[in-house]
Each structure stands twice: as structure tokens, then as C-alpha cells.
């Protein structure tokens, strides 16, 4: 659970960094549309809340945290696909890294040990 929490938290921190970057570039840079860059930055910062909350919940072994952690990983896969199709060595590397983190984290949160640690089990009839 510690590894799943750490990887999910890392994704959240990456989103925070991306959101701040977009905000700063919208304010100080020369984007085509400063308003669009700032709105994008705020949106990414808001999206960062999901993996950060999920990471905290996983760390504290909260049952509810598994769903948001899984949603974060599933949402990361299309982002990785988009990065892969963007081309360039840096984007391909980022796509591979994001895919690996998402798949490994998914595997960590659905394995039986994690299920037991979170107190999730089959329903009794």
C-alpha cells in the first residue's frame, strides 16, 4: 500500500507542478491565449486533488481511497497515449513512464493483499 500511495501521490505532485507551470506561463509567458493557459492551469490544479486525496487515503488504509486511485490510473492511460502520439524522445519517454506507473499502481491496488489491507472483501450473503 505504501508503494501505491507513493506512486499516486507522485502523480498528484506532477499535476500540481504542471498546473503551476501553466499558470506562470499564462501570466508571464507569451501564450497565444493567456486566459486559456490560466484556465488550463487552474483546471490541472483542481484535477490534482483526486490523486493527492487518494494517495493520502491509501497511506492511511482508508477503504474509499481505492476507487479514486484506480480512476486516476485509468485516466492516466489516455494521457500517456496522447504523449506517445505527440512524438519526440521526451514525450515518448514520458508516455512510457506514465504507462508503467499507471499499470504498476493499478496492479498494486487490486491485488489481494491490498484488498485485505483496505478491508475490502466479498460480501456475505
N, C-alpha and C positions, 0 to 999 in steps of 0.2 A: 504494500500500500504506500510505503514511503516513496518508492520509485515512481509510481503512478501520480502521486501528489506532486512530486518534484517536476516531472515532465509536464503535467498540466499547468503548474504554476509558471514554468518556463515559457510555455506558450502564451499565457496571460501577460507576462512581462514583455514578451516580444510584441504583443499587440499594443501595450502601453507605449513602448518605445516608438512603434510605427505611428501611433496616433499623435504623439508629441511631435515627431518629425513632420508629419503632415501639417499640424497646426503652425509650427515655426516656419515652415516653408511657405505656407499660406500668408503669414504675416510679414515675413522678412524677405522671402524669395520673390521670384518673378513668374509665378504660375500664370497660365492662360486665364484662369478664373480663381482669384483669391478666395472668393466666397465658397466655391466648390471645394477647394483644398481645405478650408477651415471646417466646413460641414463634414467632409470626409474624415478629418482628424477627430472631430467630436464623436462621430459615429463609431470609429475604430476604438476610441477610448471607452465608449459605452459597451461595445462588444467584448472588451477585455474583462468586464466584470464577471461574465459567465465562467471562463476557465479559472479566474482567481478565486471565486467563491467555491467552485468545485474542488480546487486544489486544497483549500482550507478545510472543506468538509471531508475530503479523503484523508487528510492528515489527522483529523480528529475522529476518523472512523464513523462518520455520520452516514446512515443508510441512504438519505436523499441525494448524496453527492455523486453516486454512481451514474445516474441519468444525465446530469449536466456534463459530467466528464465524458461520457460516451457521445453526447451531442457535439461537444467541442471537437472530438476526434473525427467524427463523421463529417463535420463541416470543414475540417482541415483538408480532407482529401480532394474536393473540387478546387480548393485554392492551390494545392500542390500541382494539380493537373494544369491549371492556368499558368502557373510559373513555368512548368515544363514546356508548355507550348509557346511561351514568350521567347524562348531561345536564349543563347548566350551561356557561357560557362557558369557564371554566378547564379543565374536563375535556375539552371538545371541542377546545380549543387543544392540550392535552397529547396527545390522541389523534392529531391531525393531525401534530404534531411527531414523535411516536414512529413513526408510519407512514412519514413521509418519511425519517427516519433509517434505519429498517429496510430500506426499499426501496433507498435510495441505497447503503447498506453492502452489501446483497446484490449489487447491480449491480457494485460495486467489487471484490468478492472472486471473482466468477465471470467477469469479463472476461478476454480472452486475455492481456493484459499482466500481470495479477495471477497468472494461472495459470503463465505463463512465469517470473515473478519468484520464485514459490514452488517452481519446479522440478517442476511437475505437468504431465504431458503424456500423449499417447496411449501406450498400452503397445505395445511392439514384439512382433510375432508370432514 
